[in-house]
Amino acid sequence: MKLRTSLMAAIGLAFAATAVHAEINVGVTVSATGPAASLGIPEKNTIALMPTTIGGEKVNYIVLDDASDTTSAVKNVRKLISEDKVDVILGSTITPNSLAMIDVVAESATPMISMAASARIVEPMDDKKRWVFKTPQNDAQMSTAIVEHMTNNNVKTVAFIGFSDAYGEGWHEQFASVADARKLKVVANERFARTDTSVTGQVLKIMAAKPDAVLIAGSGTPAALPQKALKERGFTGKIYQTHGVANNDFLRVCGKDCEGTFLPAGPVLVAAQLADANPVKKSALEYITKYEAAHGKGSVSTFGAHGWDSGLLLAAAAPAALKKAKPGTKEFRAALRDALEGLKEVPAAHGIFTMSANDHLGLDQRARVMVQIQNGAWKLVK
């Protein structure tokens, strides 16, 4: 009888411990290989810097590589949800993958924080996208910054060349709309694939249109291809890139052909050059300090910072969700979604996040600056 009582007591204590402590499982899929590797590698590196406890609970990060491939991204998410029973998904790196993942996370009622840029990932809001959040600035925000710079610098006509996927299409849609409102004429509209090795035909059409400037809507090192081709053909107008190229691999691949290029970027890219009064400077420098301590001076990219911001949002939202439910349950996932949607004025590497039911990005104009490539480095445009 005494043995039975002791055994029951031990079982009771075990159940009590289980009830009090439950680990938060975070599923991550990034493009650490393939065409988007220069974006996904710093994101993968950043996961190792994220907190291992939140709200007193242990956090496990399960990281998979989707190889910049949409099918692999969906497969990864299905595995993370069905086999690893994750409470939240972080990723993917690129827009096509993130868009393809939405159906899976919505079906399982699992919140997702994307590290990809297109507004289409979170807009328009519907029953599926209510489970999806993202950290990179919207195309519309960055398009506005580019158009303002163009019109302030006497650019009257512009040619557009972008990726032949959701990233390029989203950028063209937003940029064309803002350009039209500012009476900026788009005289050419071309596309290229992330894996293309030549864009001669597209560049010849652009040169024939004789634009004052060219906007290249690509990301990572593949975005260097049109720029190098334009320079080879003798283009002397202004060249703009998107925030999708803001890493050192792009500078390395593009080399001297990118000298003088303008682009919008998150403040983290030039954090040390920001005024001390800038509300993002402190939180941006915190990420830079952590990343460079692990990977060396000058190793930071804006893409790793998008990953860092996804972790900050999770860390800010999880304590509220833990008060309502236990990790590993559908109730916790729902509470976490609600908590993410309710975040206000969360300082991060790229900006200050304030979410709402209709805004699952939550960034304002504090999340963008204009930058120029000068002497192979990023220089804040003041």
C-alpha positions as CSV (number, residue, x, y, z in Angstrom):
1,M,0.0,0.0,0.0
2,K,2.9,2.3,0.9
3,L,4.6,1.5,-2.4
4,R,1.4,2.2,-4.3
5,T,0.9,5.5,-2.5
6,S,4.5,6.6,-3.3
7,L,4.2,5.6,-6.9
8,M,0.9,7.6,-7.3
9,A,2.6,10.6,-5.7
10,A,5.5,10.4,-8.1
11,I,3.1,10.2,-11.0
12,G,1.2,13.1,-9.7
13,L,4.4,15.2,-9.4
14,A,5.3,14.3,-13.0
15,F,2.0,15.4,-14.3
16,A,2.1,18.6,-12.3
17,A,5.6,19.4,-13.8
18,T,4.3,18.7,-17.2
19,A,1.3,21.0,-16.6
20,V,3.5,23.8,-15.4
21,H,6.3,23.6,-18.0
22,A,5.8,23.1,-21.7
23,E,8.3,23.9,-24.4
24,I,7.6,26.4,-27.2
25,N,8.5,24.7,-30.5
26,V,9.4,27.1,-33.4
27,G,9.5,25.8,-36.9
28,V,11.8,27.6,-39.3
29,T,12.2,27.3,-43.1
30,V,14.7,29.5,-44.9
31,S,16.4,29.5,-48.3
32,A,20.0,28.7,-47.1
33,T,20.8,27.2,-50.6
34,G,19.8,28.0,-54.1
35,P,19.4,31.4,-55.8
36,A,18.3,33.1,-52.6
37,A,21.1,31.7,-50.4
38,S,22.7,35.1,-49.9
39,L,19.5,36.1,-48.1
40,G,18.7,32.8,-46.3
41,I,22.2,32.1,-44.9
42,P,22.2,35.2,-42.6
43,E,18.6,34.4,-41.6
44,K,19.7,30.9,-40.6
45,N,22.7,32.3,-38.7
46,T,20.4,34.6,-36.8
47,I,18.2,31.9,-35.5
48,A,21.1,30.7,-33.3
49,L,21.1,34.2,-31.7
50,M,17.5,34.1,-30.7
51,P,16.3,33.6,-27.0
52,T,16.3,30.0,-25.7
53,T,13.6,30.9,-23.1
54,I,10.6,33.1,-23.4
55,G,8.3,33.8,-20.4
56,G,10.1,31.2,-18.4
57,E,9.5,28.4,-21.0
58,K,12.2,26.7,-23.0
59,V,12.2,27.5,-26.8
60,N,13.2,24.9,-29.4
61,Y,14.1,26.0,-32.9
62,I,13.8,23.4,-35.7
63,V,15.5,24.8,-38.8
64,L,15.0,23.4,-42.3
65,D,16.4,24.6,-45.7
66,D,13.9,24.9,-48.5
67,A,16.7,25.5,-51.1
68,S,14.8,28.6,-52.6
69,D,12.2,26.1,-53.9
70,T,8.5,26.6,-53.4
71,T,7.7,22.9,-53.3
72,S,10.4,22.3,-50.7
73,A,9.1,25.2,-48.6
74,V,5.6,23.7,-48.5
75,K,7.0,20.2,-47.7
76,N,9.0,21.7,-44.8
77,V,6.1,23.4,-43.3
78,R,3.9,20.3,-43.5
79,K,6.6,18.4,-41.7
80,L,7.1,21.0,-39.1
81,I,3.4,21.2,-38.3
82,S,2.4,17.5,-38.6
83,E,5.6,15.8,-37.2
84,D,7.3,18.4,-35.0
85,K,4.1,19.9,-33.7
86,V,5.4,23.4,-33.8
87,D,3.6,26.4,-32.3
88,V,4.6,28.9,-34.9
89,I,6.4,29.1,-38.3
90,L,9.2,31.6,-39.1
91,G,9.9,32.0,-42.9
92,S,10.4,31.6,-45.6
93,T,13.1,33.8,-47.1
94,I,11.4,34.7,-50.4
95,T,8.0,35.7,-51.6
96,P,7.0,32.7,-53.8
97,N,7.8,30.3,-51.0
98,S,5.9,32.4,-48.3
99,L,2.8,32.7,-50.5
100,A,2.8,28.9,-51.1
101,M,3.0,28.3,-47.3
102,I,-0.1,30.3,-46.5
103,D,-2.7,27.5,-47.2
104,V,-0.8,25.1,-45.0
105,V,-0.5,27.3,-41.9
106,A,-4.1,28.5,-42.3
107,E,-5.4,24.9,-42.6
108,S,-3.6,24.0,-39.4
109,A,-4.3,27.3,-37.6
110,T,-0.6,27.9,-37.0
111,P,0.7,31.5,-36.9
112,M,3.5,32.3,-39.4
113,I,5.9,35.2,-39.5
114,S,7.4,35.6,-43.0
115,M,10.8,37.1,-43.8
116,A,9.8,37.9,-47.4
117,A,8.9,41.3,-48.7
118,S,5.8,41.3,-50.9
119,A,2.7,42.9,-49.5
120,R,0.7,40.1,-51.1
121,I,1.8,37.9,-48.2
122,V,-0.4,39.8,-45.8
123,E,-2.8,41.7,-48.1
124,P,-5.6,41.8,-48.6
125,M,-6.6,40.4,-45.2
126,D,-8.8,37.3,-45.3
127,D,-9.5,34.1,-43.3
128,K,-6.2,32.6,-44.4
129,K,-3.9,35.6,-44.1
130,R,-5.2,36.4,-40.6
131,W,-2.6,33.7,-39.5
132,V,0.2,35.4,-41.4
133,F,2.5,38.2,-40.3
134,K,5.8,39.5,-41.9
135,T,8.8,41.6,-41.0
136,P,10.2,43.1,-44.2
137,Q,8.9,46.5,-45.4
138,N,6.1,46.5,-48.0
139,D,6.8,47.1,-51.7
140,A,4.6,50.2,-51.5
141,Q,6.6,51.8,-48.7
142,M,9.9,51.3,-50.6
143,S,8.4,52.3,-53.9
144,T,7.3,55.6,-52.4
145,A,10.9,56.2,-51.2
146,I,12.3,55.5,-54.7
147,V,9.8,57.6,-56.5
148,E,10.3,60.5,-54.2
149,H,14.1,60.3,-54.8
150,M,13.6,60.1,-58.5
151,T,11.3,63.0,-58.8
152,N,13.5,65.1,-56.5
153,N,16.4,64.4,-58.8
154,N,14.7,65.3,-62.1
155,V,14.0,61.8,-63.3
156,K,11.1,62.0,-65.8
157,T,11.1,58.5,-67.4
158,V,12.0,55.1,-65.9
159,A,12.4,51.6,-67.2
160,F,11.5,48.6,-65.0
161,I,13.0,45.1,-65.0
162,G,12.1,42.6,-62.3
163,F,12.0,39.0,-61.4
164,S,9.5,36.9,-63.3
165,D,7.7,35.8,-60.2
166,A,5.6,37.2,-57.4
167,Y,8.4,39.5,-56.2
168,G,8.8,41.2,-59.5
169,E,5.1,41.4,-60.2
170,G,4.4,42.8,-56.8
171,W,7.0,45.4,-57.2
172,H,5.8,46.5,-60.6
173,E,2.3,46.8,-59.4
174,Q,3.2,49.0,-56.4
175,F,5.9,51.0,-58.2
176,A,3.7,51.7,-61.3
177,S,0.9,52.9,-59.1
178,V,3.1,55.3,-57.1
179,A,5.0,56.5,-60.3
180,D,1.7,57.3,-62.0
181,A,0.5,59.4,-59.1
182,R,3.7,61.4,-59.2
183,K,3.6,61.8,-63.0
184,L,6.7,59.6,-63.5
185,K,6.4,57.7,-66.9
186,V,7.3,54.0,-67.0
187,V,8.7,53.5,-70.6
188,A,9.7,49.8,-70.4
189,N,8.6,46.8,-68.4
190,E,10.8,43.7,-68.6
191,R,11.2,40.4,-66.6
192,F,14.0,37.9,-65.9
193,A,14.2,34.6,-63.9
194,R,16.3,34.3,-60.8
195,T,18.4,31.6,-62.5
196,D,18.9,33.4,-65.8
197,T,22.5,33.9,-67.0
198,S,21.7,36.6,-69.7
199,V,19.3,39.5,-70.0
200,T,20.7,40.9,-73.2
201,G,17.3,41.0,-75.0
202,Q,15.6,42.8,-72.1
203,V,18.4,45.3,-71.7
204,L,18.4,46.2,-75.4
205,K,14.7,47.0,-75.2
206,I,15.4,49.2,-72.1
207,M,18.2,51.0,-73.9
208,A,16.0,51.7,-76.9
209,A,13.4,53.3,-74.6
210,K,16.1,55.8,-73.5
211,P,14.9,56.2,-69.8
212,D,16.4,58.7,-67.4
213,A,16.6,55.8,-64.8
214,V,16.2,52.1,-64.4
215,L,14.6,50.3,-61.5
216,I,15.8,46.6,-61.0
217,A,13.3,44.7,-58.9
218,G,15.3,41.6,-57.8
219,S,16.8,40.2,-54.6
220,G,20.2,38.8,-53.7
221,T,23.0,38.3,-56.1
222,P,20.8,37.5,-59.2
223,A,19.8,41.2,-59.1
224,A,23.3,42.1,-60.2
225,L,22.8,40.6,-63.7
226,P,20.7,43.4,-65.3
227,Q,22.9,46.1,-63.7
228,K,26.1,44.6,-65.1
229,A,24.4,44.2,-68.5
230,L,23.2,47.9,-68.5
231,K,26.7,49.1,-67.7
232,E,28.2,46.9,-70.5
233,R,25.8,48.5,-72.9
234,G,26.9,52.0,-71.8
235,F,23.8,53.1,-69.8
236,T,24.7,56.3,-68.0
237,G,21.4,57.1,-66.3
238,K,20.6,56.5,-62.6
239,I,20.1,52.9,-61.5
240,Y,17.9,51.9,-58.6
241,Q,17.6,48.6,-56.8
242,T,15.2,47.4,-54.2
243,H,15.8,46.6,-50.5
244,G,16.2,43.0,-51.8
245,V,19.9,43.5,-52.6
246,A,21.0,45.0,-49.2
247,N,23.8,42.5,-48.4
248,N,27.5,42.3,-48.9
249,D,27.3,39.4,-51.4
250,F,25.5,41.6,-53.8
251,L,28.2,44.2,-53.5
252,R,30.8,41.5,-54.1
253,V,29.1,40.1,-57.2
254,C,28.1,43.4,-58.7
255,G,31.5,45.1,-58.0
256,K,32.3,48.4,-59.7
257,D,29.1,48.2,-61.9
258,C,27.0,49.0,-58.8
259,E,28.9,52.2,-57.9
260,G,26.4,55.0,-57.5
261,T,23.3,52.8,-57.2
262,F,20.4,54.0,-55.1
263,L,18.1,51.9,-53.1
264,P,15.7,52.1,-50.1
265,A,16.6,50.0,-47.1
266,G,15.9,49.3,-43.5
267,P,17.7,51.6,-41.1
268,V,19.8,48.6,-39.8
269,L,21.9,48.7,-43.0
270,V,23.4,52.1,-42.0
271,A,22.6,52.1,-38.3
272,A,25.9,53.7,-37.2
273,Q,25.3,56.6,-39.6
274,L,21.8,57.3,-38.2
275,A,21.3,60.3,-35.9
276,D,21.3,59.5,-32.2
277,A,17.7,60.6,-32.1
278,N,16.5,58.1,-34.6
279,P,14.1,55.7,-32.8
280,V,15.4,52.6,-34.6
281,K,19.2,53.2,-34.0
282,K,19.5,51.6,-30.6
283,S,17.6,48.4,-31.4
284,A,19.3,48.1,-34.8
285,L,22.8,48.4,-33.2
286,E,21.8,45.7,-30.7
287,Y,21.3,43.2,-33.5
288,I,24.5,44.3,-35.3
289,T,26.5,43.8,-32.1
290,K,25.2,40.3,-31.5
291,Y,25.6,39.2,-35.1
292,E,29.1,40.6,-35.5
293,A,30.2,39.0,-32.2
294,A,29.3,35.6,-33.7
295,H,30.3,36.2,-37.4
296,G,32.8,39.0,-37.6
297,K,32.8,42.7,-38.3
298,G,30.9,43.8,-41.4
299,S,29.0,40.5,-41.7
300,V,25.5,41.9,-41.0
301,S,22.9,42.0,-43.7
302,T,19.3,43.4,-43.7
303,F,18.0,39.8,-44.3
304,G,19.4,38.4,-41.1
305,A,17.8,41.4,-39.4
306,H,14.4,40.4,-40.9
307,G,14.9,37.1,-39.2
308,W,15.9,38.8,-36.0
309,D,12.8,40.9,-36.1
310,S,10.6,37.8,-36.5
311,G,12.2,36.5,-33.3
312,L,11.6,39.8,-31.5
313,L,7.9,39.7,-32.4
314,L,7.6,36.1,-31.1
315,A,9.3,37.1,-27.9
316,A,7.0,40.1,-27.4
317,A,3.8,38.1,-28.1
318,A,4.5,34.7,-26.5
319,P,4.2,35.9,-22.8
320,A,0.6,37.0,-23.3
321,A,-0.2,33.7,-25.1
322,L,1.3,31.7,-22.2
323,K,-1.1,33.3,-19.8
324,K,-4.0,31.8,-21.8
325,A,-2.8,28.4,-22.9
326,K,-0.1,25.8,-22.9
327,P,2.4,25.4,-25.9
328,G,1.6,22.4,-28.1
329,T,-2.1,23.1,-28.2
330,K,-4.4,24.8,-30.7
331,E,-5.5,27.2,-28.0
332,F,-1.9,28.4,-27.6
333,R,-1.5,28.9,-31.3
334,A,-4.7,30.9,-31.4
335,A,-3.6,33.0,-28.4
336,L,-0.2,33.6,-30.0
337,R,-1.8,34.8,-33.2
338,D,-4.0,37.2,-31.2
339,A,-1.0,38.4,-29.2
340,L,1.0,39.1,-32.4
341,E,-1.9,41.1,-33.8
342,G,-2.1,43.1,-30.7
343,L,1.6,44.2,-30.5
344,K,2.2,47.9,-30.1
345,E,5.4,50.0,-30.6
346,V,7.9,47.0,-30.5
347,P,11.4,48.3,-31.3
348,A,13.3,46.1,-33.8
349,A,16.3,46.2,-36.2
350,H,14.2,47.5,-39.1
351,G,11.7,49.7,-37.4
352,I,9.0,50.0,-34.8
353,F,6.2,47.4,-35.1
354,T,2.5,48.2,-34.3
355,M,0.2,45.5,-35.6
356,S,-3.6,45.6,-36.0
357,A,-6.4,43.3,-37.4
358,N,-5.9,44.9,-40.8
359,D,-2.1,45.4,-40.7
360,H,0.1,42.3,-40.2
361,L,3.3,44.2,-41.0
362,G,3.0,47.1,-38.7
363,L,5.9,49.2,-39.9
364,D,5.7,52.9,-40.8
365,Q,8.0,55.4,-42.5
366,R,10.5,55.0,-39.6
367,A,11.4,51.7,-41.3
368,R,13.0,53.1,-44.4
369,V,16.0,55.2,-45.5
370,M,17.6,55.9,-48.9
371,V,21.1,54.5,-49.4
372,Q,23.7,54.9,-52.1
373,I,26.5,52.5,-52.9
374,Q,29.7,54.6,-52.6
375,N,33.2,53.1,-52.9
376,G,31.7,49.6,-52.5
377,A,29.9,50.5,-49.2
378,W,26.5,51.6,-48.1
379,K,26.1,55.3,-47.5
380,L,23.1,57.0,-46.0
381,V,21.5,59.6,-48.3
382,K,20.6,62.6,-46.2
